[in-house]
Amino acid sequence: MNKKGIEFTFSWIFAIIAGATILVSAIYLTTRFIDSGRTEGDTFIAGELANLLNPVETNLEDVKYSVIDFSQDAKIYNDCSAEGVFGVQKISTSSKSGNEWNEKSVSKSVFNKYLFSRNIEETDDNKLYVMVKPFVQPFKIADLIIIHGGGYCFVNPDSNTEEFIKDISADLSKQVGINISLTTSSCPKNFTKVCFDRIGCDINVNTQSEVVSKYGKDLRYHGDSLQLAAIFSEPEIYECQLKRIMKRAGELAVIYSKKAIYVEGNGCSNNLVGDLQSFILETNITDSNDFSRSVVPLAEELNRRNSELASCKIF
Amino acid sequence: MNLLLVRYSKAQFKIQQMVFVIVAILVLFGIVSVFFVSIKFGSLKSDVEDLRKDAVLTQVRKMAGTPEFNWIDSDDCSSCIDLDKVFLLKSRNSYKGFWQDVSLLKISRTYPLYDTSECSSESYPRCNSITLVDNGDFEGYESFVSLCRFDSEIKQTKCELGKIIMGFEGVK
């Protein structure tokens, strides 16, 4: 009888199993390194984005506008927490590899920035539009950084908003991601429609009562900068950032009240200490309703009284 | 006395050979991985330092406009700093850690100079510098500004030449 066959000795089996184990581990480790490399790259983008937002901050300007060009499409994750003395702004990104999105990067935390946007803002043709407006209530508290990826149609905006958009777009000659239209029907499809003093859009703005209604929620604002911030941001982000801003307002008001006492001691009478201390107590807000009800009237009164001071202005 | 003779088969010898080869391969992989990781962390360190340096460079030019430093709005002075505010800010513990990745934040008078270096409640305003952050071991950058305050002697605003110095912390 012919007993021909393949001889499979123990050393062969051992070599195959050991070789396969080494090969699989090498492939696994390489894949992990590539993944962590992508996350590392996206984390640096998040850090660079936070740095790029420094030069666009305002000094004496009313507004600053900028477009950030990414090398590839990116998602910007906007996380806000109102916990702690100033709350925290967390920025993370995720870029596209082929047709797939990479994992969310490690977040960059900053305490002195306030980003208003959707929870996840996607770039439009690798572009991210950045608008920066100072928030003054009654003194400069912060710069509101509004970021969006375009695709907005403003229907019948009020004169201030229209002027602002024309200003940043050089009379609508530059693409700023916002269209102006007289009716909702003339807005491009898939655009987020924003109605001013009328209803029937995705976002409705009532300029009389200073309310922005979106996703079934009413966001109260005061002034042009907060109006834009409310239009472009997720309601939760807006409420959280407003709380953070008010926390900083409280800290600034403490410094201003100490300054008022100090300069009064040097013969510069101002009588603002009492009002500033009332303002400090009201800055611990729960939401935007609380802000417009308690902070706004006090801020206006403070502004009026400070303006009346000739050479002893506090802010 | 009995002597025990142990005889190894050919297969056992081959297994031993194979184990030695596998251990050698794993050691080689280990050395390559350590080499790779050290290069990667080296570049990561310099990348993080570059990011921190960028953050300080972009902030130092804008510091005069921040709400904690800016001078009275109605005076329209973009490079003016409210020295009273900065001095009062020094005693606020709540601002510890507010300026991230900044290991030095100092306001320094350039002219005129006084005898006292660091400002205290006794020496202010006749002193030369207010240090808000000083964590040591930094690379510093400066920006010239006007240091303004209400002067009780002349009963009006007085501005003097000064600078903001900001430093970033290197990665250890």
Interface residues (C-beta under 8 A of the other chain):
Chain A: T9 F10 S11 F14 A15 A18 I22 A26 L29 E40 F44 G47 E48 A50 N51 L52 N54 P55 E57 T58 N59 L60 V85 F86 S109 V110 F111 N112 V136 F139 K140 I141 A142 R248 E251 L252 V254 I255 Y256 K258 K259 Y262 V263 N266 G267 C268 S307 S311 C312 K313 I314 F315
Chain B: A11 K14 I15 M18 I22 I25 L26 F29 S33 L44 D47 L51 D54 A55 T58 Q59 R61 K62 A64 G65 T66 P67 E68 N70 I72 D73 S74 D76 C77 S78 D82 D84 K85 L88 L89 R92 S94 Y95 G97 F98 W99 Q100 F150 S152 K155 Q156 T157
